[in-house]
């Protein structure tokens, strides 16, 4: 019984992301609850940002990418979306405990709940390996509609999805750039021209 009560408590840790020290509360059942996963760490090391981003983090989990953007670019407006209500709840708690008033998480299946008239300068995602080609196709076309001209879409995926992402970025956006590839992950970027 005591073990179960311990498991129900929030997991807490501090992470240094893009030279920003952030506190996180997580719980079992969300992605990478005990610490920032290697793909996200690599992604944030190589993500280029301006100080005035209007950013969207798709599939935000408890918020490491979106909240890092909000902390790094204090003048930015950051939207975080996830289809998991527990993840959204933790992302909002983490924004609050890190005093990031410029970040807000909300429930959305892909971009389904994002205001239709909203435009973003940067859209990011740590795309799950098992997202499915249908959802990924919907996502890519929706992202194109929501990006400002010259806005960037930057993703981190497992290497097994690298060629698929390249092919689809070329098809939907007409461009593709491999930012970084490690043993397990690839960071890919395209721009709305």
C-alpha positions as a Markdown table, in Angstrom:
| # | Residue | x | y | z |
|---|---|---|---|---|
| 1 | Unk | 0.0 | 0.0 | 0.0 |
| 2 | Unk | 2.8 | 2.4 | 0.9 |
| 3 | Unk | 4.5 | 1.8 | -2.4 |
| 4 | Unk | 1.3 | 2.7 | -4.3 |
| 5 | Unk | 0.9 | 5.9 | -2.4 |
| 6 | Unk | 4.5 | 6.8 | -3.2 |
| 7 | Unk | 3.9 | 6.1 | -6.9 |
| 8 | Unk | 0.9 | 8.4 | -6.9 |
| 9 | Unk | 3.0 | 11.4 | -5.8 |
| 10 | Unk | 4.3 | 13.8 | -8.4 |
| 11 | Unk | 7.7 | 13.2 | -9.8 |
| 12 | Unk | 9.8 | 16.4 | -9.6 |
| 13 | Unk | 13.0 | 17.4 | -11.2 |
| 14 | Unk | 15.0 | 20.4 | -12.5 |
| 15 | Unk | 16.3 | 20.5 | -16.1 |
| 16 | Unk | 18.7 | 23.0 | -17.7 |
| 17 | Unk | 17.3 | 23.5 | -21.3 |
| 18 | Unk | 18.9 | 26.1 | -23.6 |
| 19 | Unk | 20.6 | 27.6 | -20.5 |
| 20 | Unk | 17.2 | 28.0 | -18.8 |
| 21 | Unk | 16.7 | 26.2 | -15.5 |
| 22 | Unk | 13.2 | 24.9 | -15.3 |
| 23 | Unk | 11.3 | 22.9 | -12.7 |
| 24 | Unk | 9.0 | 20.1 | -13.8 |
| 25 | Unk | 6.3 | 18.1 | -12.1 |
| 26 | Unk | 5.3 | 14.9 | -13.9 |
| 27 | Unk | 3.4 | 11.7 | -13.2 |
| 28 | Unk | 3.4 | 8.1 | -14.4 |
| 29 | Unk | 1.6 | 7.7 | -17.7 |
| 30 | Unk | 3.0 | 10.8 | -19.4 |
| 31 | Unk | 6.0 | 10.5 | -21.8 |
| 32 | Unk | 9.4 | 10.4 | -20.1 |
| 33 | Unk | 8.2 | 11.2 | -16.6 |
| 34 | Unk | 11.5 | 11.0 | -14.8 |
| 35 | Unk | 13.5 | 13.4 | -16.9 |
| 36 | Unk | 13.9 | 15.1 | -20.3 |
| 37 | Unk | 14.3 | 12.4 | -23.0 |
| 38 | Unk | 17.4 | 12.4 | -25.3 |
| 39 | Unk | 15.4 | 13.4 | -28.4 |
| 40 | Unk | 14.0 | 16.5 | -26.7 |
| 41 | Unk | 17.5 | 17.4 | -25.3 |
| 42 | Unk | 19.1 | 17.2 | -28.7 |
| 43 | Unk | 16.2 | 19.1 | -30.3 |
| 44 | Unk | 16.4 | 22.0 | -27.8 |
| 45 | Unk | 20.2 | 22.3 | -28.3 |
| 46 | Unk | 19.7 | 22.9 | -32.0 |
| 47 | Unk | 16.4 | 24.8 | -32.1 |
| 48 | Unk | 17.0 | 28.4 | -33.3 |
| 49 | Unk | 14.6 | 31.0 | -31.9 |
| 50 | Unk | 14.0 | 34.7 | -32.0 |
| 51 | Unk | 12.9 | 36.8 | -29.1 |
| 52 | Unk | 9.4 | 37.4 | -30.4 |
| 53 | Unk | 8.2 | 34.0 | -31.3 |
| 54 | Unk | 4.5 | 33.1 | -31.7 |
| 55 | Unk | 5.1 | 29.4 | -31.1 |
| 56 | Unk | 3.1 | 26.2 | -31.0 |
| 57 | Unk | 4.3 | 22.9 | -29.4 |
| 58 | Unk | 2.2 | 20.0 | -30.7 |
| 59 | Unk | 2.0 | 16.9 | -28.5 |
| 60 | Unk | 3.6 | 19.0 | -25.6 |
| 61 | Unk | 3.4 | 16.4 | -22.9 |
| 62 | Unk | 4.2 | 18.0 | -19.6 |
| 63 | Unk | 5.7 | 20.9 | -21.5 |
| 64 | Unk | 9.5 | 20.7 | -21.8 |
| 65 | Unk | 9.8 | 22.1 | -25.3 |
| 66 | Unk | 7.1 | 24.8 | -25.2 |
| 67 | Unk | 8.1 | 26.0 | -21.7 |
| 68 | Unk | 11.8 | 26.1 | -22.7 |
| 69 | Unk | 10.7 | 28.4 | -25.7 |
| 70 | Unk | 8.6 | 30.5 | -23.3 |
| 71 | Unk | 11.5 | 30.9 | -20.9 |
| 72 | Unk | 14.2 | 31.5 | -23.5 |
| 73 | Unk | 12.1 | 34.0 | -25.5 |
| 74 | Unk | 10.4 | 36.0 | -22.8 |
| 75 | Unk | 8.6 | 38.2 | -25.3 |
| 76 | Unk | 7.1 | 35.2 | -27.0 |
| 77 | Unk | 3.6 | 33.8 | -27.0 |
| 78 | Unk | 3.6 | 30.0 | -26.7 |
| 79 | Unk | 0.7 | 27.6 | -27.2 |
| 80 | Unk | 1.1 | 24.0 | -26.1 |
| 81 | Unk | -1.4 | 21.4 | -27.2 |
| 82 | Unk | -1.8 | 17.7 | -26.4 |
| 83 | Unk | -4.6 | 15.2 | -26.7 |
| 84 | Unk | -3.9 | 13.9 | -23.2 |
| 85 | Unk | -5.7 | 15.9 | -20.5 |
| 86 | Unk | -3.2 | 14.8 | -17.9 |
| 87 | Unk | -0.3 | 16.1 | -20.0 |
| 88 | Unk | -2.1 | 19.4 | -20.5 |
| 89 | Unk | -2.8 | 19.7 | -16.8 |
| 90 | Unk | 0.9 | 19.2 | -16.0 |
| 91 | Unk | 2.1 | 21.5 | -18.7 |
| 92 | Unk | -0.1 | 24.3 | -17.2 |
| 93 | Unk | 1.1 | 23.5 | -13.7 |
| 94 | Unk | 4.7 | 23.6 | -14.9 |
| 95 | Unk | 4.2 | 26.9 | -16.7 |
| 96 | Unk | 2.7 | 28.4 | -13.5 |
| 97 | Unk | 5.5 | 27.1 | -11.2 |
| 98 | Unk | 8.1 | 28.5 | -13.6 |
| 99 | Unk | 6.3 | 31.9 | -13.8 |
| 100 | Unk | 5.8 | 31.6 | -17.6 |
| 101 | Unk | 2.7 | 33.7 | -18.2 |
| 102 | Unk | 3.5 | 33.7 | -21.9 |
| 103 | Unk | 2.7 | 30.0 | -22.2 |
| 104 | Unk | -0.7 | 28.2 | -22.1 |
| 105 | Unk | -1.5 | 24.5 | -22.7 |
| 106 | Unk | -4.8 | 23.2 | -23.9 |
| 107 | Unk | -6.5 | 20.0 | -25.2 |
| 108 | Unk | -6.3 | 19.5 | -28.9 |
| 109 | Unk | -6.1 | 16.5 | -31.2 |
| 110 | Unk | -3.3 | 17.8 | -33.5 |
| 111 | Unk | -4.4 | 21.4 | -34.3 |
| 112 | Unk | -8.2 | 20.7 | -34.0 |
| 113 | Unk | -8.7 | 23.1 | -31.1 |
| 114 | Unk | -6.3 | 25.8 | -32.2 |
| 115 | Unk | -8.1 | 29.1 | -33.2 |
| 116 | Unk | -8.5 | 29.0 | -37.0 |
| 117 | Unk | -7.2 | 32.6 | -37.4 |
| 118 | Unk | -4.0 | 32.1 | -35.3 |
| 119 | Unk | -0.7 | 32.2 | -37.1 |
| 120 | Unk | 2.6 | 31.0 | -35.8 |
| 121 | Unk | 6.3 | 31.9 | -36.5 |
| 122 | Unk | 7.5 | 28.6 | -35.1 |
| 123 | Unk | 5.7 | 25.2 | -34.7 |
| 124 | Unk | 7.6 | 22.4 | -33.0 |
| 125 | Unk | 7.0 | 18.8 | -32.2 |
| 126 | Unk | 8.7 | 15.7 | -30.8 |
| 127 | Unk | 6.7 | 13.4 | -33.1 |
| 128 | Unk | 5.9 | 10.0 | -31.5 |
| 129 | Unk | 7.1 | 7.0 | -33.6 |
| 130 | Unk | 3.6 | 5.5 | -33.5 |
| 131 | Unk | 1.6 | 8.6 | -34.5 |
| 132 | Unk | 0.5 | 6.9 | -37.8 |
| 133 | Unk | 0.8 | 8.2 | -41.3 |
| 134 | Unk | -2.8 | 9.4 | -41.5 |
| 135 | Unk | -2.4 | 11.7 | -38.4 |
| 136 | Unk | 1.0 | 12.8 | -39.6 |
| 137 | Unk | -0.5 | 13.8 | -43.0 |
| 138 | Unk | -3.3 | 15.8 | -41.3 |
| 139 | Unk | -0.7 | 17.4 | -39.1 |
| 140 | Unk | 1.6 | 18.5 | -41.9 |
| 141 | Unk | -1.2 | 20.1 | -43.9 |
| 142 | Unk | -2.6 | 21.8 | -40.9 |
| 143 | Unk | 0.8 | 23.1 | -39.8 |
| 144 | Unk | 1.2 | 24.7 | -43.3 |
| 145 | Unk | -2.1 | 26.6 | -42.8 |
| 146 | Unk | -1.1 | 27.9 | -39.4 |
| 147 | Unk | 2.4 | 29.0 | -40.2 |
| 148 | Unk | 3.2 | 32.7 | -41.0 |
| 149 | Unk | 5.1 | 33.2 | -44.3 |
| 150 | Unk | 8.7 | 32.2 | -43.6 |
| 151 | Unk | 7.5 | 30.5 | -40.4 |
| 152 | Unk | 9.4 | 27.3 | -39.5 |
| 153 | Unk | 8.2 | 23.8 | -38.6 |
| 154 | Unk | 10.9 | 21.9 | -36.7 |
| 155 | Unk | 10.5 | 18.4 | -35.5 |
| 156 | Unk | 12.5 | 15.7 | -33.8 |
| 157 | Unk | 11.8 | 12.1 | -34.7 |
| 158 | Unk | 13.5 | 8.7 | -34.4 |
| 159 | Unk | 15.8 | 8.0 | -37.3 |
| 160 | Unk | 13.4 | 5.5 | -38.7 |
| 161 | Unk | 11.0 | 8.3 | -39.7 |
| 162 | Unk | 13.7 | 10.5 | -41.2 |
| 163 | Unk | 13.1 | 9.7 | -44.9 |
| 164 | Unk | 9.3 | 9.8 | -44.4 |
| 165 | Unk | 9.6 | 13.3 | -42.9 |
| 166 | Unk | 11.9 | 14.4 | -45.6 |
| 167 | Unk | 9.6 | 13.2 | -48.4 |
| 168 | Unk | 6.5 | 14.7 | -46.8 |
| 169 | Unk | 8.2 | 18.1 | -46.0 |
| 170 | Unk | 9.2 | 18.3 | -49.6 |
| 171 | Unk | 5.7 | 17.4 | -50.8 |
| 172 | Unk | 3.8 | 19.7 | -48.5 |
| 173 | Unk | 6.3 | 22.6 | -48.0 |
| 174 | Unk | 8.6 | 22.2 | -51.0 |
| 175 | Unk | 11.7 | 22.3 | -48.8 |
| 176 | Unk | 13.6 | 20.2 | -46.2 |
| 177 | Unk | 16.6 | 20.7 | -44.0 |
| 178 | Unk | 18.3 | 18.2 | -41.7 |
| 179 | Unk | 19.4 | 20.2 | -38.8 |
| 180 | Unk | 21.1 | 17.4 | -36.8 |
| 181 | Unk | 21.2 | 13.6 | -36.7 |
| 182 | Unk | 22.4 | 11.6 | -33.8 |
| 183 | Unk | 22.6 | 7.8 | -33.4 |
| 184 | Unk | 18.8 | 7.6 | -32.6 |
| 185 | Unk | 17.2 | 11.0 | -33.6 |
| 186 | Unk | 16.9 | 13.4 | -36.4 |
| 187 | Unk | 16.0 | 17.1 | -36.2 |
| 188 | Unk | 14.2 | 18.2 | -39.4 |
| 189 | Unk | 13.1 | 21.7 | -40.4 |
| 190 | Unk | 11.0 | 23.2 | -43.2 |
| 191 | Unk | 9.8 | 26.7 | -43.9 |
| 192 | Unk | 6.6 | 28.0 | -45.3 |
| 193 | Unk | 7.5 | 29.8 | -48.5 |
